[in-house]
Amino acid sequence: MFNKPNLFHGGESSAQRNGQRPAGTNVAAASAAQPAEAAGPSAAREPQAVGREEAPVVAGESRLIVGPEVKLKGAEILDCDTLVVEGRVEATMDSRVLRIAEKGAFKGTVGIDIAEIHGHFEGELTARKQLLIHAGGRVSGKIRYGKILIEEGGELSGDVQSLSAAGKELRAVDDKPRALAAVAG
């Protein structure tokens, strides 16, 4: 709801009309706010080239970007397709994509399809499809993943299991014979 362009301001500012960025905005936010139609028909599928690695902008995707100096604490993040953490977040989340930037940090509980970690994650992370830890990334806590890729220099510690192994372990516990207590009547 709050990450929609021009939510609080009906139109463009005079700086935007003159091709300048408003004070306090970063290049990624300024380029993400431009309508896809203005940038051409392929803009909705192509990544924005803004000097840092960016995910492709998909029409109708809900995206939350926590900026470099922002601290978000005690939140439950819902209905967010992609969360990009450049600052600090303490929250719970169940979504599709989590990206933690090089200087970003996330602490909490996350159920996610794809997690891409350049910074730090601490807590409980379930990456249902893929967990990607880049060279400077550090992940610690209770970690479950579908597939995993750790670049040289990336760190992973804690209770770590693949989802298939965790599932087998649960099935093995369920398959054990249980002693039945006889009740005398």
Backbone as CSV, one residue per row, in Angstrom:
resi,resn,N_x,N_y,N_z,CA_x,CA_y,CA_z,C_x,C_y,C_z
1,MET,0.812,-1.177,0.000,0.000,0.000,0.000,0.863,1.251,0.000
2,PHE,1.904,1.311,0.834,2.689,2.530,0.948,3.830,2.607,-0.051
3,ASN,4.093,1.528,-0.802,5.206,1.585,-1.747,4.733,1.901,-3.155
4,LYS,3.545,2.467,-3.299,3.032,2.862,-4.602,3.499,4.283,-4.908
5,PRO,3.913,4.550,-6.156,4.364,5.891,-6.496,3.221,6.893,-6.371
6,ASN,3.559,8.097,-5.931,2.627,9.218,-5.828,1.437,8.913,-4.935
7,LEU,1.611,8.098,-3.907,0.522,7.771,-2.999,0.072,9.011,-2.231
8,PHE,1.034,9.794,-1.741,0.692,10.960,-0.944,0.762,12.263,-1.746
9,HIS,1.362,12.230,-2.899,1.486,13.426,-3.727,0.840,13.128,-5.067
10,GLY,-0.155,13.900,-5.427,-0.959,13.631,-6.616,-0.169,13.557,-7.904
11,GLY,0.864,14.316,-8.065,1.595,14.311,-9.329,3.074,14.422,-9.091
12,GLU,3.774,14.814,-10.141,5.215,14.957,-10.034,5.571,16.252,-9.342
13,SER,6.714,16.268,-8.696,7.225,17.511,-8.129,7.886,18.305,-9.248
14,SER,8.188,19.560,-8.964,8.846,20.378,-9.985,10.217,19.820,-10.322
15,ALA,10.914,19.220,-9.336,12.230,18.622,-9.601,12.104,17.448,-10.553
16,GLN,11.039,16.623,-10.374,10.856,15.478,-11.263,10.512,15.938,-12.678
17,ARG,9.696,16.990,-12.809,9.337,17.496,-14.140,10.566,18.017,-14.871
18,ASN,11.554,18.535,-14.124,12.772,19.065,-14.737,13.851,18.012,-14.894
19,GLY,13.519,16.724,-14.607,14.485,15.649,-14.793,15.436,15.467,-13.619
20,GLN,15.181,16.146,-12.487,16.045,16.003,-11.330,15.382,15.074,-10.330
21,ARG,16.218,14.421,-9.516,15.687,13.593,-8.445,15.352,14.480,-7.263
22,PRO,14.234,14.200,-6.582,13.933,14.951,-5.363,14.987,14.662,-4.292
23,ALA,15.228,15.616,-3.428,16.211,15.431,-2.357,15.802,14.270,-1.474
24,GLY,16.793,13.452,-1.073,16.531,12.352,-0.162,16.116,11.055,-0.836
25,THR,16.056,11.027,-2.173,15.712,9.772,-2.838,16.947,9.172,-3.445
26,ASN,16.948,7.854,-3.575,18.081,7.216,-4.226,17.713,6.920,-5.672
27,VAL,18.694,6.580,-6.458,18.480,6.354,-7.884,17.508,5.200,-8.110
28,ALA,17.626,4.128,-7.310,16.752,2.966,-7.494,15.302,3.337,-7.254
29,ALA,15.044,4.107,-6.200,13.669,4.484,-5.896,13.128,5.415,-6.974
30,ALA,13.957,6.328,-7.470,13.505,7.246,-8.502,13.188,6.510,-9.790
31,SER,14.024,5.539,-10.189,13.753,4.822,-11.429,12.622,3.829,-11.260
32,ALA,12.430,3.273,-10.058,11.333,2.333,-9.828,9.989,3.045,-9.845
33,ALA,9.981,4.367,-9.564,8.738,5.107,-9.517,8.231,5.478,-10.906
34,GLN,9.075,5.370,-11.944,8.635,5.700,-13.288,7.709,4.622,-13.813
35,PRO,6.605,5.003,-14.438,5.706,3.987,-14.998,6.393,3.185,-16.079
36,ALA,6.069,1.898,-16.160,6.688,1.013,-17.139,6.364,1.451,-18.560
37,GLU,5.159,2.020,-18.781,4.776,2.435,-20.133,5.683,3.548,-20.637
38,ALA,6.123,4.444,-19.730,6.968,5.559,-20.142,8.350,5.086,-20.548
39,ALA,8.798,3.989,-19.972,10.139,3.498,-20.259,10.166,2.543,-21.446
40,GLY,9.018,2.182,-21.978,8.976,1.264,-23.113,8.336,-0.046,-22.738
41,PRO,7.953,-0.845,-23.739,7.216,-2.066,-23.465,8.030,-3.133,-22.744
42,SER,9.353,-3.124,-22.866,10.146,-4.169,-22.220,10.550,-3.795,-20.804
43,ALA,10.214,-2.593,-20.337,10.654,-2.141,-19.016,10.069,-2.974,-17.893
44,ALA,8.898,-3.525,-18.078,8.283,-4.307,-17.011,8.980,-5.647,-16.814
45,ARG,9.793,-6.070,-17.782,10.465,-7.362,-17.672,11.963,-7.229,-17.469
46,GLU,12.558,-6.094,-17.752,14.004,-5.917,-17.712,14.442,-5.284,-16.403
47,PRO,15.614,-5.671,-15.885,16.112,-5.025,-14.670,16.473,-3.569,-14.946
48,GLN,16.350,-2.736,-13.946,16.734,-1.335,-14.055,18.236,-1.236,-13.800
49,ALA,18.969,-0.604,-14.678,20.409,-0.437,-14.489,20.636,0.836,-13.701
50,VAL,20.959,0.717,-12.423,21.095,1.891,-11.580,22.371,1.854,-10.737
51,GLY,23.365,1.135,-11.163,24.622,1.131,-10.437,24.719,0.086,-9.334
52,ARG,23.674,-0.686,-9.130,23.723,-1.796,-8.187,22.812,-2.877,-8.723
53,GLU,23.019,-4.089,-8.234,22.233,-5.210,-8.716,20.783,-5.038,-8.297
54,GLU,19.866,-5.072,-9.247,18.447,-4.903,-8.980,17.676,-6.062,-9.560
55,ALA,16.598,-6.422,-8.917,15.716,-7.468,-9.421,14.872,-6.897,-10.549
56,PRO,14.432,-7.753,-11.480,13.548,-7.266,-12.523,12.265,-6.707,-11.919
57,VAL,11.777,-5.620,-12.520,10.532,-5.030,-12.070,9.409,-5.739,-12.803
58,VAL,8.491,-6.340,-12.066,7.389,-7.078,-12.648,6.114,-6.301,-12.367
59,ALA,5.304,-6.095,-13.390,4.054,-5.363,-13.220,3.185,-6.064,-12.191
60,GLY,2.629,-5.312,-11.258,1.751,-5.870,-10.241,2.471,-6.485,-9.050
61,GLU,3.792,-6.459,-9.037,4.557,-7.029,-7.929,4.575,-6.046,-6.768
62,SER,4.345,-6.552,-5.564,4.448,-5.694,-4.382,5.862,-5.825,-3.827
63,ARG,6.518,-4.695,-3.660,7.918,-4.668,-3.249,8.102,-3.644,-2.139
64,LEU,8.858,-4.054,-1.127,9.187,-3.157,-0.035,10.697,-3.045,0.036
65,ILE,11.203,-1.818,0.030,12.639,-1.578,0.142,12.879,-0.838,1.451
66,VAL,13.669,-1.450,2.334,14.055,-0.819,3.586,15.416,-0.197,3.332
67,GLY,15.449,1.124,3.263,16.649,1.858,2.866,17.820,1.725,3.822
68,PRO,18.992,2.217,3.413,20.249,2.018,4.141,20.256,2.534,5.575
69,GLU,19.588,3.597,5.885,19.616,4.163,7.234,18.332,3.865,8.006
70,VAL,17.506,2.950,7.490,16.210,2.669,8.094,16.293,1.442,8.997
71,LYS,15.628,1.528,10.156,15.510,0.391,11.073,14.028,0.096,11.231
72,LEU,13.637,-1.132,10.918,12.252,-1.576,11.028,12.230,-2.678,12.077
73,LYS,11.503,-2.458,13.185,11.562,-3.396,14.301,10.156,-3.798,14.729
74,GLY,9.995,-5.112,15.032,8.741,-5.604,15.566,7.620,-5.700,14.561
75,ALA,7.932,-5.900,13.304,6.915,-5.923,12.262,6.584,-7.347,11.837
76,GLU,5.385,-7.503,11.296,4.995,-8.727,10.607,4.731,-8.303,9.174
77,ILE,5.551,-8.780,8.252,5.463,-8.348,6.863,4.621,-9.352,6.095
78,LEU,3.505,-8.864,5.534,2.557,-9.712,4.827,2.319,-9.177,3.425
79,ASP,1.946,-10.055,2.515,1.556,-9.685,1.150,2.603,-8.841,0.442
80,CYS,3.851,-9.168,0.646,4.958,-8.468,-0.006,5.684,-9.492,-0.864
81,ASP,5.673,-9.303,-2.185,6.337,-10.264,-3.066,7.850,-10.260,-2.864
82,THR,8.440,-9.075,-2.758,9.892,-8.963,-2.615,10.222,-7.955,-1.522
83,LEU,11.051,-8.370,-0.578,11.568,-7.458,0.438,13.054,-7.277,0.181
84,VAL,13.476,-6.025,0.030,14.882,-5.696,-0.157,15.330,-4.968,1.101
85,VAL,16.319,-5.536,1.801,16.783,-4.971,3.060,18.162,-4.348,2.846
86,GLU,18.205,-3.019,2.945,19.474,-2.293,2.873,19.844,-1.744,4.245
87,GLY,18.856,-1.671,5.141,19.061,-1.200,6.510,18.993,-2.364,7.472
88,ARG,18.210,-2.206,8.550,18.067,-3.254,9.565,16.592,-3.564,9.768
89,VAL,16.275,-4.865,9.808,14.894,-5.304,9.991,14.852,-6.385,11.060
90,GLU,13.925,-6.244,12.017,13.601,-7.298,12.979,12.130,-7.570,12.774
91,ALA,11.804,-8.745,12.192,10.418,-8.994,11.811,10.164,-10.471,11.571
92,THR,8.899,-10.787,11.337,8.512,-12.090,10.817,7.940,-11.843,9.430
93,MET,8.128,-12.835,8.564,7.726,-12.641,7.178,7.460,-13.979,6.510
94,ASP,6.448,-14.021,5.663,6.191,-15.179,4.808,5.870,-14.604,3.440
95,SER,6.730,-14.878,2.466,6.602,-14.216,1.177,7.297,-15.013,0.086
96,ARG,7.629,-14.333,-1.017,8.286,-14.985,-2.146,9.800,-14.781,-2.152
97,VAL,10.261,-13.531,-2.080,11.687,-13.238,-2.263,12.188,-12.309,-1.161
98,LEU,13.337,-12.671,-0.583,14.028,-11.821,0.380,15.420,-11.561,-0.166
99,ARG,15.779,-10.286,-0.270,17.131,-9.898,-0.682,17.716,-9.010,0.402
100,ILE,18.838,-9.444,0.947,19.525,-8.637,1.954,20.786,-8.086,1.308
101,ALA,20.866,-6.764,1.230,22.006,-6.089,0.610,23.258,-6.243,1.460
102,GLU,24.382,-5.863,0.906,25.687,-6.029,1.547,25.729,-5.457,2.964
103,LYS,25.155,-4.295,3.188,25.167,-3.682,4.519,23.850,-3.875,5.255
104,GLY,22.966,-4.692,4.701,21.671,-4.941,5.317,21.732,-6.074,6.333
105,ALA,20.763,-6.072,7.249,20.685,-7.117,8.271,19.220,-7.426,8.565
106,PHE,18.915,-8.707,8.721,17.565,-9.154,9.053,17.671,-10.093,10.237
107,LYS,16.824,-9.868,11.233,16.769,-10.738,12.403,15.308,-11.105,12.605
108,GLY,15.035,-12.419,12.650,13.651,-12.820,12.850,13.349,-14.177,12.254
109,THR,12.077,-14.347,11.897,11.589,-15.608,11.359,11.053,-15.365,9.961
110,VAL,11.552,-16.148,9.000,11.184,-15.947,7.606,10.833,-17.268,6.944
111,GLY,9.692,-17.298,6.255,9.339,-18.374,5.341,9.304,-17.757,3.968
112,ILE,10.126,-18.224,3.061,10.343,-17.524,1.795,10.587,-18.537,0.689
113,ASP,10.301,-18.183,-0.554,10.641,-19.063,-1.670,12.133,-18.964,-1.979
114,ILE,12.621,-17.736,-2.162,14.023,-17.516,-2.539,14.630,-16.480,-1.599
115,ALA,15.767,-16.817,-1.004,16.502,-15.883,-0.148,17.867,-15.643,-0.766
116,GLU,18.201,-14.381,-0.961,19.499,-13.985,-1.529,20.176,-13.074,-0.515
117,ILE,21.273,-13.568,0.058,21.901,-12.888,1.193,23.281,-12.358,0.805
118,HIS,23.414,-11.031,0.808,24.715,-10.365,0.652,25.197,-9.878,2.010
119,GLY,24.258,-9.590,2.921,24.554,-9.054,4.248,24.423,-10.116,5.322
120,HIS,23.613,-9.836,6.353,23.520,-10.720,7.515,22.074,-11.143,7.776
121,PHE,21.906,-12.410,8.109,20.616,-12.929,8.552,20.845,-13.701,9.832
122,GLU,19.968,-13.471,10.824,20.033,-14.214,12.073,18.610,-14.582,12.484
123,GLY,18.388,-15.867,12.747,17.063,-16.286,13.181,16.654,-17.600,12.558
124,GLU,15.383,-17.696,12.221,14.830,-18.909,11.634,14.470,-18.621,10.185
125,LEU,15.136,-19.315,9.268,14.952,-19.070,7.835,14.565,-20.361,7.132
126,THR,13.437,-20.338,6.448,13.034,-21.454,5.600,12.958,-20.929,4.176
127,ALA,13.906,-21.341,3.344,13.934,-20.976,1.928,13.396,-22.182,1.157
128,ARG,12.113,-22.142,0.822,11.437,-23.302,0.238,12.048,-23.749,-1.092
129,LYS,12.496,-22.798,-1.908,13.094,-23.157,-3.203,14.612,-23.055,-3.171
130,GLN,15.148,-21.857,-2.830,16.592,-21.658,-2.945,17.110,-20.674,-1.909
131,LEU,18.273,-20.997,-1.351,19.014,-20.105,-0.468,20.345,-19.816,-1.137
132,LEU,20.606,-18.546,-1.413,21.834,-18.120,-2.070,22.578,-17.179,-1.128
133,ILE,23.773,-17.600,-0.701,24.589,-16.787,0.191,25.806,-16.301,-0.602
134,HIS,25.899,-15.001,-0.771,26.999,-14.414,-1.544,28.261,-14.311,-0.691
135,ALA,29.368,-13.900,-1.319,30.688,-13.901,-0.697,30.727,-13.215,0.671
136,GLY,30.072,-12.102,0.863,30.109,-11.408,2.149,28.943,-11.747,3.053
137,GLY,28.082,-12.647,2.619,26.872,-12.954,3.377,27.129,-13.860,4.565
138,ARG,26.381,-13.621,5.663,26.470,-14.470,6.852,25.057,-14.829,7.288
139,VAL,24.814,-16.128,7.441,23.504,-16.627,7.842,23.689,-17.519,9.051
140,SER,22.905,-17.270,10.100,23.004,-18.111,11.295,21.627,-18.315,11.906
141,GLY,21.471,-19.485,12.547,20.209,-19.802,13.209,19.690,-21.154,12.771
142,LYS,18.372,-21.300,12.761,17.728,-22.524,12.291,17.401,-22.314,10.818
143,ILE,18.120,-23.032,9.967,18.045,-22.807,8.529,17.528,-24.052,7.827
144,ARG,16.514,-23.898,6.998,15.966,-24.968,6.157,15.930,-24.435,4.730
145,TYR,16.262,-25.310,3.777,16.348,-24.847,2.393,15.967,-25.959,1.431
146,GLY,15.477,-25.574,0.238,15.225,-26.518,-0.841,16.535,-26.820,-1.558
147,LYS,17.146,-25.786,-2.121,18.473,-25.866,-2.739,19.317,-24.783,-2.107
148,ILE,20.643,-24.988,-2.119,21.531,-24.005,-1.498,22.755,-23.764,-2.375
149,LEU,23.199,-22.510,-2.404,24.436,-22.138,-3.092,25.152,-21.136,-2.191
150,ILE,26.388,-21.467,-1.820,27.180,-20.573,-0.985,28.435,-20.210,-1.760
151,GLU,28.597,-18.929,-2.056,29.806,-18.475,-2.742,30.982,-18.528,-1.768
152,GLU,32.187,-18.620,-2.322,33.389,-18.604,-1.492,33.397,-17.320,-0.672
153,GLY,33.572,-17.464,0.634,33.552,-16.305,1.526,32.222,-16.144,2.253
154,GLY,31.181,-16.816,1.778,29.892,-16.791,2.466,29.943,-17.698,3.684
155,GLU,29.163,-17.363,4.722,29.182,-18.143,5.962,27.785,-18.625,6.315
156,LEU,27.707,-19.862,6.817,26.450,-20.469,7.236,26.712,-21.228,8.527
157,SER,25.919,-20.954,9.579,26.117,-21.651,10.844,24.787,-21.846,11.553
158,GLY,24.761,-22.861,12.427,23.563,-23.124,13.207,22.992,-24.493,12.902
159,ASP,21.687,-24.643,13.080,20.958,-25.873,12.792,20.536,-25.803,11.327
160,VAL,21.283,-26.476,10.458,21.088,-26.348,9.012,20.684,-27.689,8.413
161,GLN,19.570,-27.724,7.675,19.118,-28.944,7.004,18.402,-28.593,5.714
162,SER,18.504,-29.519,4.763,17.689,-29.366,3.559,16.258,-29.728,3.922
163,LEU,15.305,-29.179,3.219,13.902,-29.482,3.495,13.603,-30.958,3.282
164,SER,14.266,-31.591,2.297,14.025,-33.012,2.069,14.531,-33.843,3.250
165,ALA,15.683,-33.490,3.809,16.212,-34.215,4.972,15.350,-33.951,6.197
166,ALA,14.893,-32.723,6.369,14.032,-32.397,7.504,12.712,-33.154,7.393
167,GLY,12.195,-33.291,6.168,10.960,-34.040,5.947,11.129,-35.511,6.250
168,LYS,12.275,-36.086,5.855,12.551,-37.501,6.144,12.653,-37.727,7.652
169,GLU,13.273,-36.782,8.331,13.421,-36.897,9.777,12.047,-36.877,10.457
170,LEU,11.158,-36.026,9.996,9.808,-35.972,10.568,9.039,-37.259,10.283
171,ARG,9.174,-37.786,9.066,8.487,-39.036,8.720,9.015,-40.190,9.563
172,ALA,10.318,-40.212,9.833,10.913,-41.281,10.647,10.366,-41.240,12.067
173,VAL,10.165,-40.063,12.602,9.610,-39.926,13.939,8.171,-40.431,13.945
174,ASP,7.398,-40.102,12.897,6.002,-40.529,12.811,5.875,-42.036,12.619
175,ASP,6.868,-42.683,11.973,6.809,-44.112,11.685,7.220,-44.988,12.866
176,LYS,7.819,-44.404,13.903,8.250,-45.199,15.057,7.019,-45.754,15.771
177,PRO,7.095,-47.040,16.166,5.963,-47.590,16.908,5.826,-46.911,18.264
178,ARG,4.632,-46.644,18.625,4.381,-45.982,19.881,3.811,-47.005,20.876
179,ALA,4.266,-46.901,22.087,3.733,-47.787,23.140,2.374,-47.289,23.552
180,LEU,1.435,-48.165,23.582,0.086,-47.786,23.984,-0.103,-48.116,25.452
181,ALA,-0.649,-47.215,26.149,-0.896,-47.446,27.584,-2.271,-48.100,27.721
182,ALA,-2.286,-49.195,28.410,-3.556,-49.901,28.633,-4.273,-49.239,29.794
183,VAL,-5.509,-49.022,29.598,-6.297,-48.396,30.642,-7.166,-49.487,31.270
184,ALA,-6.958,-49.704,32.520,-7.746,-50.710,33.226,-9.106,-50.120,33.558
185,GLY,-10.093,-50.906,33.343,-11.412,-50.348,33.541,-12.208,-51.001,34.530
